């Protein structure tokens, strides 16, 4: 099983609070090992957006990087 499927299987049916805790703890830990998992969540979310929403997200990210 690849990392995408493993992560999505592990997080499947997570509650709002569980997912929030996983994300917050992962970011707070400063461990680079969490980055692939957050990347999988980002990919899943990004792929769920329509083109207008994707453009808005990319614009927001560009602004964060200035």
C-alpha positions in Angstrom: 0.0 0.0 0.0 1.4 3.4 -0.9 1.6 6.4 1.4 -1.5 8.0 0.0 -3.7 5.0 0.5 -2.2 4.2 3.9 -2.9 7.7 5.2 -6.4 8.0 3.7 -7.2 4.5 5.2 -5.9 5.6 8.6 -7.9 8.9 8.6 -11.1 7.5 7.0 -14.1 8.5 9.1 -12.0 10.7 11.4 -14.2 13.2 13.3 -13.6 16.9 13.0 -11.9 17.1 16.4 -9.7 14.0 15.6 -8.6 15.5 12.3 -7.9 18.9 13.8 -5.8 17.3 16.5 -3.8 15.2 14.1 -3.1 18.3 11.9 -2.3 20.6 14.8 0.0 18.1 16.5 1.8 17.3 13.3 2.5 20.9 12.6 3.5 21.6 16.2 5.9 18.7 16.3 8.1 20.3 13.6 8.8 16.7 12.4 9.5 16.5 8.7 7.9 13.1 8.6 4.5 14.7 8.8 5.0 16.7 5.6 4.1 13.8 3.3 0.9 13.2 5.2 -0.1 16.8 5.1 0.7 16.8 1.4 -1.7 13.9 0.8 -4.5 15.9 2.6 -3.6 19.0 0.5 -3.7 16.9 -2.7 -7.1 15.4 -1.8 -8.6 18.8 -0.9 -7.1 20.5 -4.0 -8.4 17.8 -6.3 -11.9 18.3 -4.8 -12.0 22.0 -5.9 -13.4 23.4 -9.1 -11.1 25.5 -11.3 -12.3 28.8 -9.8 -11.6 27.6 -6.3 -8.2 26.2 -7.3 -7.3 29.6 -8.8 -8.4 31.3 -5.5 -6.3 28.9 -3.5 -3.3 29.3 -5.6 -3.7 33.1 -5.4 -3.9 32.9 -1.6 -0.8 30.7 -1.5 1.1 33.2 -3.8 0.2 36.0 -1.4 1.5 34.0 1.6 4.8 33.5 -0.2 5.4 37.2 -0.8 
